[in-house]
Amino acid sequence: MNISHFLIVPAAALLALVVGLPAAAAELEVLLSPPQKALRANVEAHIGPLNGRDASALHRFAPAAEREAGKALQALGYYRPQIRSEVVEEGGKSILRLRIEQGEPVRLRTVAIRVEGEAAQLDSFRVPNSAKLAPGAVLDHGAYEDAKRLIRNQALRYGFFDGAFAEQSLRIDLESGVADIRLIYRSGPRYRLGAVAFVGETPFDDDLLQRLVPFKAGEGYDADRVGALNQALVSTRYFEDVRVEAAPEHAVARVVPVQVQLQARKPRTLAAGLGFSTDVGPRLRGNWTRHWRGAEGHRLGADFEFSSPRQNLSSWYEIPLDPPLTESLRFTTGYQKEDLLDTQSERLTVGGQWQHLPENAWQRIVSLRLEQERYNVGEDEGRSSLLLPGIGFSRTVSDSKVDPSRGWRLQADLAGGHRSLFSDADLLHLDLQAKGLTTFAGGHRLLGRLQFGGIATNAFESIPPSLRFFAGGDQSVRGYDYQTLSPRDSEGDRVGGRYLMVGSLEYQYPLRERWRLATFVDHGNAFDDFTDPLKTGVGIGVRWVSPVGPLRLDLAHALDDDEGSAFRIHFSMGPEL
């Protein structure tokens, strides 16, 4: 044995590793005649990486590569290819070249795919029906396997646990170049969902828990309905742990028992934190929540916010209705004190709301509230008492709650009062908002926003500032300070407007995974007459996507600022829809 030669090879490899010399490169080159991208990709996937083989290793590997290429071609219906391999050295690389003439493919002659039994009567049980499984199509083994998998998966989802294929055959006639598919599935009878049994130590009435069940005992088994039960229980925020078991192997007479193990969460939470926005400056916010009270699952809580210009304190009590997740009755009280520019006010609110809040649908809130407000707005000083019935609709459609890439939000709120119904003024108050977001070309984003508001009244001087319209600020027309856009009285004080109109268009450019640059134009104003001019603000900003939503920092310029300030900084956070 030549010891010195034995030692030199590892040393050279070690030297290459240390100094970064390039290792021997090996490439696979697949030449198809005629070229077909899908076939080429399948051949490359079957053969896999060459892992730096040298020329001699490629010569030894070539027969195996030809066999794998043949399998890859057969999977897509090409059973009579001609495959030739060669190993060449080009540009310091060793190349395994496969020259393939795939020939004529095998085509489907007859296709019989049928579901028999109770599943055939179920509209939601889909029979595979794709162009790849039509007579005349090129045989695709993947499509054939996908069809079987789809049938089996649906059978498991919809409770046909005794179902089986009576026939499953793929016959190929190579001489004629055709294939025949027969998939006949006999589902047998459908299993049923049994009554839901809740176990574990919880303080809740069984009646409340049963109202959360999205199905009735005896309904056909559906794994998605079982999953919906789990999601409904989690969404109540009553429980620390939820485990739903609906095991077919425990079925009796084809009835699957459903058992839910529950562990109640701690009933109370307290949260507080410091924040900052350029609208109101530093602020302290917090809330106390009792997630459940009593066996009926009532909730209550309190929220507070303290900043230099605004102090809020509110409380609420909520009673779940039927169904508990989407229907509730909420009673509220609140106190708010504001000292903003030319406006000072103190407001006390008492009211109630009937809330209809389903997921992925229009949310509706019907409300009745009594507001008493003492205020100074420019030259207007007084007290108001208003009993305001109202209704609001909203809907958000997006692909993410925290940082969506596309979606939209619509919101409409209407409230009114009349002097004959314990109000100091006749009025109708309307607020309409719309937002839209789209993403294109690998991360570029467009965000649009529109808002319109209006007050119809015969005594505008009696309308308190909390119901008048002001514009300007982080969520309005950037470049202008918070609520500085407004009609003025004879003394030049901002007194709020009858109408509000604001529009915004923003473009965001992706920098890195969580960073974006933005440029925007905002246009709008609060006014008393539609002939009044609208104001414009433009600017640039940066966005950082935090775990709780985007943080936005903007530098905006007011194009119509009478006070002559060149630029303003705006900071805000939260989802964009």
N, C-alpha and C positions, 0 to 999 in steps of 0.2 A: 504493500500500500504506500502511495506517495503522500506522506504526512504533510509536507509543505503545501502541496496542491489542495489538500483537504482543508487546510486552514485559510488559504488565500480567499476562497469563495465567500465564506461568511464575513470575512473582514471587508471585502469589497462591498457586500450588501450593507454592512454596518456603516461604512463610509458614505454610501449613497444616502442612507437614512439620515445621517448626521448633517451632511452638507447640503442635502436637498436635491441631489442629482435625480433627474427624471428616471422612473422605472420604465422597463420595456412596456410599450403600449401595444394593445391588441384591439382590433376593431372587427365588427361584424358588418358585412355589406350584403344586403339582400336586393337582388335585381330581378324584378318580376316582369314577365312579358305576357300580356300587356300590364302596365303598372296599375296596382290597386292598393290604396293607402291602408284600408282595413286588413287586407291579407298580409301586407308587409308587417304591420304592427303586431299581428297575431303570431307570425313566425318569429319575430324578434322576442316577443314575450315568452314563447315556448323555449327558445334556446337559452335565453337569459344572458347575464354578463359573462364575458370571457376571462375576467379576472387576471389580466396581465400575462396570458399565455404567450410563450415565444413561438416561433415558426414551427419547430418540431412538435410542440404540444398541440398546436392547431391542426397539424397533419393527422395526429392520432385522434383528435376530437371530431374531425370532419365527418366520419360515418355517423356518429351519434347526432351531430347537428342535422344531417340530412334526414334521419329518422324523425327527429323532433319537428323539422319543417313539414314533413309529410303529415304528421298528426295535426299540426296547426292548420294545414290546408284542408284536411278532411273535416275538421270542426266547422268549417265554413262552406262545406259542400264540394270541395275539389278533390276527387278521389283518384284522378289519373294524371298527376303532374309528372313532369320530367325535371329532375333536380340534379344539378352538377355543382360540385364544390371545387375550389382551388384556394391555395394559400399563396399570397404574394407579399413582397416587401416593397413598400412605397413610403417615401418621406420618413424613414426611420421607424415605420410602424409595420407590424405584422397584421395582415388583413385576411380574414376568412371570408371569401366571396362565394355566395350561393347564387347561381343562375337558375331561375325557375321559370319554366313554361307551365302554367297551371292547367292549361287545357280547358275543356268544356266542363261546367259544373253539373252536379246532380241537381235536378229540379223536382219539386213536389208535384206528384201526379194527383193523388187524392189526399184529402185531409178530413178526418172525422174526429171532432172533439165535442163531446157531449157529457152533460151532467144529468144523471137520472135520480129519481127519488124526491124527497121533500125539498132538497136544496134547489131543484129546478123551479120550484114555485116561489122562491125567494128572489125578489127583484134585485136586491143588493149583491147577490152571489153572481159574480161575473164569469162568463165563459170566455177563455182567452180567444181574442180575435184581433190579430195584427197582420200587417202586410207580409211579414216574414213567414206566416203560417197559411198563406193563401196558395191554392193550386197555381203552378207556374213559377213560384218564387224559388230562388236558390236555397237548397237545403242548408239550414243553420241549426247545428246541434244545440247551441246555446238557447235559441228560441224554443226549441222542443223541451229542453229541461226547464226553462222558465215557465212554460205553460203548465207542466206538472207541478212545479213549486207553487204557482199561483193558486191552483186548485186545492192543493193540500193546505196551504196557509189559510185560505178562506174557510175550509172545512173546520180547521181548528178554531178560527175566530168565531164562527157562527154555531159551534156546538155540534157538528156532525162527527162525533168522535168514533163512531163505528164504521165510517165510510172507508171505501177502498176502491182501487182501480180494478174493474172487471177486465179491462184490456188496456195495455199500454205497450204499443209496438211501433217501431220505426224500421220498416223493411226497405232495403236498398237494392235495386236491380242495376248493377254496374253496366251490364251489356246495353241496356236501354237508356241508362243515364237518368233514371227516375227513382223516386222514393214515395212511400205511402206511410201516412201517420194515422194511427188510431189510438185515441185516448177516450175511454169510456169510464166515467167515475160514477159509482153508485153510493149515494150519500148515506142511505139509511135514515132512520128517524132523528130528528133534532132533539138534543138535550135541552132541558129547561132550567131556569134559574129558580132556586128555592128562596124561601123567606130569609131575610138578612138578620143574623143574630149578632148583637153587639156585646162584647165581653170586655172586662177591665173595669177598674174603679174610675168612674166619671160622675160628675154631679148632675148630668143632664137627663131630662125625661126621655124615655124611649120614643115618645111621640115626636119630639124635636128631631132625634136622630133618624127616625124613619122618614121624615119629610125631606131629608137630604138624599135619600136613595133615588137614583134616576130611573128605576125600573120597578115593575111590580112582580111579585112572586108568581111564577107560572109562565112568564114571558120566555121566548126563545133565548138561549144562551148567546151572549155577545161579549167577547173579551173587551171590546172598547167600552161597553156599558159598565163592566166591572172596573175598568180603569177610571171611568168618569166618577164612580162612587169614591174611589180613593182620592181623586183630585178634589171632589166636593168637600170631603171631610178635612183635607189639608187646608183648603181655601177659607174655611170658617175661622181659622186661627185660634180655635179652641184647644187644639191638641198638640202635644209635643211629639207624639209618635202615633202613626196610623199604619196598620198592617191588615190588608184585605186578602183573604184566602178563599178561592173558589176552585177547588181541585176536582177535575172530572173523575179521578180515580175513587173519590169518596161518594160518587153519585149513587142514589138509591132509586131504582125504577126510572133511570134517566133524568133524575132531578138533582142538580148540583147544589149542595148546601153552600151558603155564603156566610162566612164568619169574619167579623171585624174586631181586631184587637185594638183598643184605644187606651191612650195615656194622656190625661188632661195636662195642659201646660200650666205654669204658674199664672194665677189670675191677674196679676198686676205688673205693669212695667212703667218705668219713669225714664225719660230721655231728655237731655238738654244739650245745647251746643252753641258756640259762638259762630257768627257768620258775618259776611260783609257784602253789601251791594252798593254800587255807586248811586242808586236811587235814594236809599235811606241811610247809608253809612254802616258803621258797626251795629250789630244787633245780637240779642240773646233770644233764642227760640227754644221751646221745649214743649213736652206734652206728657200727660199722665193718662194711662189707659187701663181700664179694667176690662179684660177681654171676655169675661163672662161673669154674670151675676145671677145666681139662682138656677133652678132646673130648666127654665125656659130659654136660657142662653142670652139674656139681655146683656147689652154692653153700655158702658158709659166712659166718659173721658173729659179731659180739659186740655186746652192749648193756650199758649201764651207767646207773645212776641213783644220785646222791649227794644226800642231804638230811640234815638234823640227826637226825631219828628213824629214817631207813631208808637202807641202802646195799645196792645190788643190782649184781651182776656176773654175766653169763650169756653163753654161747656156744652156737652151733648149727652143724650140718653137715647139708645137705639133698641127697638123691639123687632126681632126677626118675624116675618110673616111667612106666607107659604107661596112658593118655595123659599126657604130661609136665605139662600145665597143671593137671590136676585130681587127679593121683595122685602122692604123694611120700612118702618115708621121711625123717624128720628125727630126728637124735640131738642131745640137749641136755645141758648141764651148767650149774649155777648155784650161786651163793653169795649168801645174803641175811642181813643183820644188822638187827635192829629193836630199838628202845627206845621203846616207846609206852606211856605211862601206867604201868600196873602189870604190863607184859609186857616181858620181855627175851628175845630168842632169836637163835640162830645156826643157819642151815639150809644144808645141802649137798644138792643134787639131781642125780641122773644118770638119764637116761631116754631113751626113744625113742617116736616117734609115727608111725603110719601115717595120712596125711592124705588125705581125699577131699573136695576143695574145689571143686565145680562152681559156675558162676555161676547165679543164679536157681533154686537147688534146695537141698535139705537138705545141709549140710556135716557131715561125720562125721570124728571123730578118735578112733582107737583107740590107747591109750597104755599104757606100762608104765614106772613110775619108782620109783627107790629114793630115799627121803628119810631123812636122818639129821639130827636136830635136838636142840640143847641149849637148855634154856629154863628161865625162872623166871616162873611165872604165879601171883601171889599167894603162897599157901603151898605151891603145887606146884612142885617143882624136879626136874629129871631130864633124861634123854636118851631119845630114841625112835628106833627104826629101823623103817621101814615099807616094804614092797614093795607098790606100789599099781597093780594093773591098773585101767584105766578106759576109759570110752567117753563121748563127748560128741556132741551133735547141736545144730545151730543153723541158723537160716534168717532172712534179712532180706529183706523185700519193701518197696521204697520207690520214689518217683519221682525221688530225687536222693540221691547218696551224701554230699554235703556239707551241704545244707540241705533236707531233704525237706519236702513239704507234707502228705503222708499216707503211711502205711505201718505196718509192724509188724515186730517182732523176737521170736523165741522161741529160748530156749537151755536145754538140759538137760545136766547133767554128773553122772555117777555113777562113783564109785571105791570100791574096797574092799580090805581086807587080811585075812589070817588068820595065826594064830600058827604053823600048820604050814607056812606059806610065807614064812618069814624076816621076820615082822612081830611086833612086841611086843604087839600087841592085835588082837582081832577087831573089824572095823568095816565099816560101809557109810556112805558120805558122798554126800549128794544135794544138788544145787543147781539150782533151777528159776527162770528169769527170763522175764518177758514185758513188752514195751513196745508201745504203740500210739499213733499220732498221726493226727489228722484236722484238716482246715482247712475252714472254712465261712464263708459270708456275707462274702466279699471279704477274707479274711486273718485272721479270728479262728481261733485254734488251741486244741485240747485235746490234752494229752499225759498218758497214763496209764502207770503203772509198777507191776509186782508182782514180788515175789521171795519165794521160800520155800526154806528149807534145813533139813536134818535129819541127825543122826548116830545111827546104831544101833550100840551097842557095849556090851560087858560090863565095860569098864575105862576109864571116861571120864577118870580121872586120868592115864592113859597117852597120851591124845590130845594131841598138841602144839598150841600156840596157832595155828599156821598153818592147822589144820583146824577149829578151833572157830569159833563165830559171834560176831561183834560187830556192833553197829549204831550209827548216828550218823555225820554227816559230809555232804560235798557230794553224794555219790551214794546216800545212804541216807535217814535222817531228818534233814532240815535243822532248825536250831535247837539241835542238840546237837553237841558236838565229836566229832571223828573217833574212832570205836570206844569211846565212853563209855557206850553202852547195852549192858549185859551183867549177868548174874548176878554177885553178889559173894560172897566167902568170909566167914568169921567175923571177919576183920580189916577187912572193908570193901573189899578189893581186887577189881577187876574180873577175872574169870577166864574169860570166854567162856561161851557157852551151847551146849546141845545142838541148839537149834532157832533159826530165824530167820524172821520174817515182817515184810515191809515193803510198804506200798502208798503210792502217791502220785498225786495228780490236780493238774494244772497248767493254767491258762487263760492264753493269751497274746493281748494286744491289740496290733494293728499301729499303730505310730506313724508311721514313715516307711518308705522302701523297705528299709532294713537295720536298723531299730530296732523293738523290741517291749517292751511292758510285760508283766510276768507277776505272777500271784498263784497261790499254791499251798497245799496242805495235804498233809503227810506223816504217816503213821501206822505204827508198827511197833515192834519190839523184838527183842532176842536173849534167849532164856529157856530154862529147863530144864523148865518145866511149862506146859501150855497154859492153866492158870488164871492165870498171871502177867499183869499188866496190860500193855497196849501204850501207847506214848508218842506224843504228837502234837506236831507243829511246824507253824506257819503262817507265811506271810510274803509279801513282794513282791520283785520283782526287775526287772532290765532285761537285755535280750538285744541283742547286736550281732552281725550276721552277717558274720564276717570271711571272707576267701578260703579259709581252712582249716576253717571251721565256726563255729558260734555261740560267742561268749564270754558267760558267764553270771555276773552279779553279783547276789547275793540278800541280803536282810536278813530273817532268820528269827527267830521267837520260839518258844521251847519252852514249851508249855502245862503240862508236867508235870516241869519241871526242879527237882530237889530242892535244887540248889545256888543257886537263885534268880537266876541271870544272866538279864537281861531279853531281850537280843537278841544274835545272832551273825551275822557276815558270812561268806558262803560265795562262793567264786570257783572256777569251773571252765570248761573249754572242750572242744570236740569235738562230733561229730554227735550228734543227739538220739535216734537209733535204733542 
